[in-house]
Amino acid sequence: MNTDYKVGELIYDANIYDGLNTFLSDLQFYKKWLPKNKNAKILELCCGTGRLTLPIAKDGYSICGVDYTSSMLEQARAKAAKAGLDIRFVEADIRTLDLQEKYDLIFIPFNSIHHLYKNEDLFKAFNVVKNHLKDGGLFLLDCFNPNIQYIVEGEKEQREIATYRTDDGREVLIKQTMRYENKTQINRIEWHYFINGKFNSIQNLDMRMFFPQELDSYLEWNGFSIIHKFGDFEGEAFSDNSEKQIYVLAFNK
């Protein structure tokens, strides 16, 4: 069994990433849970190119963005400078992060926990959250609710999932194939990139699936209490048909 799980470098190409991820459907949800006190300190783990970081900073909050990928942070810093925003961006692994600071709200958005492939990785990240969260602070995260039918259908054939033009002028077409590993709960996704009409490369987008009762238990075992669990960013309660698992959590010391 192949255990070399990863996300391909081209997927983290900042311009290709930004061209694909233009939506802000989750922004209002995260803004809703920001403390009313503008002196509060916010920590975003897996901030990418600052898609959520910048608008939160524009609202007057002190927010720190952490990501593992230097090219993404370079783009985030350039955006912040252009917008005249003073944001601290830190290049670090969220499993070992130690900022020596405490935050009123910490969040891991945009399905990022799916790239924590082993339980020990997930629990290390949870420990980082606990070590950085102020007493009475909140921890928010979102991820997919695994859809077995979608996985089965996705294994049958290659399908086109995106076509767009990047800010630096590249025409991008992405086709997807996938294969699910039952033992590890990892969906082995491959994105086939065609750039400017020519095949470029195959990039891995491997994602660990977390089933609902499993993830609830992991959070509770790690000392978190589930204040809310939503099924979408509009605040609908989590249900059988929910595409997402969206948590609002507190840490019980």
ZAPA-23467 format. One line per field, with one value per residue (C-alpha): residue number from 1; residue in one letter; x, y, z. Coordinates in steps of 0.5 Angstrom, whole numbers. Example, Ala and Ser with C-alpha at 12.3 -4.5 7.8 and 13.67 -1.06 7.14 Angstrom:
2
num <- (1 | 2)
residuo <- (A | S)
X <- (25 | 27)
Y <- (-9 | -2)
Z <- (16 | 14)
! end
This chain:
253
num <- (1 | 2 | 3 | 4 | 5 | 6 | 7 | 8 | 9 | 10 | 11 | 12 | 13 | 14 | 15 | 16 | 17 | 18 | 19 | 20 | 21 | 22 | 23 | 24 | 25 | 26 | 27 | 28 | 29 | 30 | 31 | 32 | 33 | 34 | 35 | 36 | 37 | 38 | 39 | 40 | 41 | 42 | 43 | 44 | 45 | 46 | 47 | 48 | 49 | 50 | 51 | 52 | 53 | 54 | 55 | 56 | 57 | 58 | 59 | 60 | 61 | 62 | 63 | 64 | 65 | 66 | 67 | 68 | 69 | 70 | 71 | 72 | 73 | 74 | 75 | 76 | 77 | 78 | 79 | 80 | 81 | 82 | 83 | 84 | 85 | 86 | 87 | 88 | 89 | 90 | 91 | 92 | 93 | 94 | 95 | 96 | 97 | 98 | 99 | 100 | 101 | 102 | 103 | 104 | 105 | 106 | 107 | 108 | 109 | 110 | 111 | 112 | 113 | 114 | 115 | 116 | 117 | 118 | 119 | 120 | 121 | 122 | 123 | 124 | 125 | 126 | 127 | 128 | 129 | 130 | 131 | 132 | 133 | 134 | 135 | 136 | 137 | 138 | 139 | 140 | 141 | 142 | 143 | 144 | 145 | 146 | 147 | 148 | 149 | 150 | 151 | 152 | 153 | 154 | 155 | 156 | 157 | 158 | 159 | 160 | 161 | 162 | 163 | 164 | 165 | 166 | 167 | 168 | 169 | 170 | 171 | 172 | 173 | 174 | 175 | 176 | 177 | 178 | 179 | 180 | 181 | 182 | 183 | 184 | 185 | 186 | 187 | 188 | 189 | 190 | 191 | 192 | 193 | 194 | 195 | 196 | 197 | 198 | 199 | 200 | 201 | 202 | 203 | 204 | 205 | 206 | 207 | 208 | 209 | 210 | 211 | 212 | 213 | 214 | 215 | 216 | 217 | 218 | 219 | 220 | 221 | 222 | 223 | 224 | 225 | 226 | 227 | 228 | 229 | 230 | 231 | 232 | 233 | 234 | 235 | 236 | 237 | 238 | 239 | 240 | 241 | 242 | 243 | 244 | 245 | 246 | 247 | 248 | 249 | 250 | 251 | 252 | 253)
residuo <- (M | N | T | D | Y | K | V | G | E | L | I | Y | D | A | N | I | Y | D | G | L | N | T | F | L | S | D | L | Q | F | Y | K | K | W | L | P | K | N | K | N | A | K | I | L | E | L | C | C | G | T | G | R | L | T | L | P | I | A | K | D | G | Y | S | I | C | G | V | D | Y | T | S | S | M | L | E | Q | A | R | A | K | A | A | K | A | G | L | D | I | R | F | V | E | A | D | I | R | T | L | D | L | Q | E | K | Y | D | L | I | F | I | P | F | N | S | I | H | H | L | Y | K | N | E | D | L | F | K | A | F | N | V | V | K | N | H | L | K | D | G | G | L | F | L | L | D | C | F | N | P | N | I | Q | Y | I | V | E | G | E | K | E | Q | R | E | I | A | T | Y | R | T | D | D | G | R | E | V | L | I | K | Q | T | M | R | Y | E | N | K | T | Q | I | N | R | I | E | W | H | Y | F | I | N | G | K | F | N | S | I | Q | N | L | D | M | R | M | F | F | P | Q | E | L | D | S | Y | L | E | W | N | G | F | S | I | I | H | K | F | G | D | F | E | G | E | A | F | S | D | N | S | E | K | Q | I | Y | V | L | A | F | N | K)
X <- (0 | 3 | 3 | 7 | 1 | 1 | -1 | 2 | 6 | 2 | -4 | 0 | 2 | -1 | -4 | -7 | -9 | -13 | -16 | -19 | -21 | -25 | -31 | -32 | -38 | -35 | -33 | -39 | -39 | -33 | -34 | -40 | -36 | -31 | -31 | -34 | -28 | -23 | -17 | -18 | -13 | -15 | -10 | -12 | -8 | -7 | -9 | -6 | -6 | -10 | -17 | -20 | -14 | -15 | -22 | -22 | -16 | -20 | -25 | -20 | -18 | -11 | -10 | -4 | -4 | 0 | 1 | 6 | 8 | 12 | 9 | 2 | 5 | 9 | 2 | -1 | 4 | 4 | -4 | -3 | 2 | -2 | -8 | -4 | -5 | 0 | -1 | 3 | 4 | 8 | 11 | 10 | 7 | 1 | 3 | 9 | 7 | 9 | 8 | 9 | 2 | -5 | -11 | -19 | -21 | -17 | -20 | -18 | -22 | -23 | -22 | -15 | -15 | -16 | -9 | -7 | -7 | -6 | -9 | -3 | -2 | -9 | -8 | -2 | -5 | -11 | -5 | -3 | -10 | -10 | -3 | -5 | -12 | -14 | -19 | -26 | -23 | -27 | -24 | -27 | -26 | -30 | -29 | -33 | -38 | -36 | -40 | -40 | -44 | -39 | -33 | -36 | -38 | -31 | -28 | -31 | -29 | -25 | -29 | -27 | -28 | -25 | -23 | -21 | -16 | -10 | -8 | -2 | -5 | -5 | -11 | -12 | -17 | -17 | -19 | -20 | -19 | -20 | -19 | -21 | -17 | -22 | -16 | -13 | -20 | -16 | -18 | -13 | -15 | -11 | -12 | -9 | -7 | -8 | -5 | -5 | -9 | -3 | -2 | 2 | 2 | -1 | -2 | -4 | -9 | -10 | -15 | -16 | -24 | -27 | -33 | -38 | -38 | -31 | -29 | -34 | -30 | -23 | -25 | -28 | -22 | -18 | -22 | -26 | -34 | -38 | -42 | -45 | -44 | -47 | -48 | -47 | -44 | -51 | -52 | -57 | -56 | -52 | -56 | -56 | -55 | -50 | -44 | -40 | -38 | -37 | -35 | -36 | -32 | -29 | -23 | -25 | -18)
Y <- (0 | 7 | 11 | 17 | 22 | 29 | 35 | 37 | 43 | 46 | 45 | 50 | 55 | 61 | 64 | 57 | 56 | 63 | 63 | 56 | 59 | 65 | 64 | 67 | 63 | 61 | 68 | 71 | 65 | 66 | 73 | 71 | 68 | 73 | 77 | 83 | 86 | 89 | 88 | 80 | 76 | 71 | 66 | 62 | 56 | 54 | 61 | 60 | 66 | 70 | 69 | 70 | 73 | 79 | 81 | 79 | 84 | 89 | 89 | 92 | 85 | 83 | 76 | 72 | 67 | 61 | 56 | 51 | 53 | 59 | 61 | 62 | 66 | 70 | 72 | 73 | 78 | 81 | 82 | 85 | 90 | 92 | 93 | 97 | 91 | 90 | 82 | 77 | 71 | 65 | 59 | 53 | 46 | 46 | 40 | 43 | 51 | 55 | 62 | 63 | 67 | 66 | 67 | 69 | 65 | 60 | 57 | 52 | 53 | 50 | 43 | 43 | 38 | 33 | 33 | 31 | 24 | 20 | 20 | 22 | 28 | 31 | 30 | 34 | 40 | 39 | 40 | 46 | 49 | 48 | 51 | 57 | 58 | 63 | 61 | 62 | 62 | 59 | 54 | 53 | 48 | 46 | 39 | 35 | 30 | 24 | 22 | 15 | 15 | 21 | 17 | 11 | 15 | 19 | 12 | 10 | 16 | 22 | 28 | 35 | 40 | 47 | 51 | 58 | 64 | 66 | 73 | 71 | 69 | 62 | 58 | 52 | 46 | 41 | 34 | 29 | 22 | 18 | 12 | 11 | 7 | 3 | 1 | 9 | 12 | 16 | 19 | 18 | 24 | 26 | 33 | 32 | 39 | 42 | 49 | 53 | 47 | 42 | 37 | 39 | 34 | 30 | 33 | 29 | 32 | 26 | 27 | 23 | 22 | 24 | 20 | 24 | 20 | 19 | 26 | 28 | 23 | 25 | 32 | 30 | 25 | 31 | 36 | 40 | 41 | 41 | 48 | 47 | 43 | 45 | 42 | 49 | 56 | 58 | 55 | 49 | 44 | 38 | 32 | 26 | 30 | 35 | 36 | 39 | 38 | 45 | 46 | 51 | 48 | 50 | 47 | 44 | 44)
Z <- (0 | -2 | 4 | 1 | 2 | 0 | -4 | -11 | -11 | -17 | -13 | -8 | -14 | -11 | -18 | -20 | -12 | -12 | -19 | -17 | -10 | -11 | -7 | 0 | 2 | 9 | 11 | 14 | 18 | 21 | 22 | 26 | 31 | 32 | 39 | 39 | 42 | 37 | 41 | 41 | 38 | 32 | 30 | 23 | 22 | 14 | 12 | 5 | 1 | 6 | 3 | 10 | 13 | 9 | 10 | 18 | 18 | 14 | 20 | 25 | 28 | 30 | 26 | 25 | 19 | 19 | 13 | 11 | 4 | 3 | -4 | -1 | 4 | -1 | -4 | 2 | 4 | -2 | -2 | 5 | 3 | -3 | 2 | 7 | 12 | 18 | 18 | 22 | 17 | 20 | 16 | 20 | 21 | 25 | 28 | 32 | 32 | 38 | 38 | 45 | 45 | 47 | 42 | 43 | 37 | 33 | 26 | 21 | 15 | 8 | 9 | 11 | 17 | 11 | 10 | 17 | 15 | 21 | 28 | 31 | 26 | 28 | 35 | 35 | 31 | 37 | 42 | 38 | 39 | 46 | 47 | 44 | 46 | 52 | 57 | 55 | 47 | 41 | 36 | 30 | 24 | 18 | 13 | 9 | 11 | 7 | 1 | 0 | -7 | -9 | -8 | -11 | -17 | -18 | -18 | -25 | -29 | -30 | -30 | -31 | -25 | -27 | -32 | -31 | -33 | -27 | -26 | -29 | -36 | -36 | -38 | -33 | -34 | -29 | -29 | -23 | -22 | -15 | -11 | -4 | 1 | 6 | 11 | 12 | 10 | 5 | -2 | -7 | -11 | -17 | -21 | -28 | -30 | -37 | -38 | -44 | -48 | -46 | -41 | -36 | -30 | -25 | -18 | -12 | -7 | -2 | 3 | 10 | 11 | 18 | 19 | 23 | 30 | 29 | 29 | 34 | 39 | 37 | 39 | 45 | 47 | 46 | 51 | 47 | 48 | 42 | 42 | 35 | 29 | 23 | 16 | 12 | 13 | 13 | 20 | 19 | 24 | 22 | 19 | 14 | 8 | 10 | 5 | 11 | 18 | 21 | 29 | 34 | 40 | 47 | 51 | 57 | 62)
! end
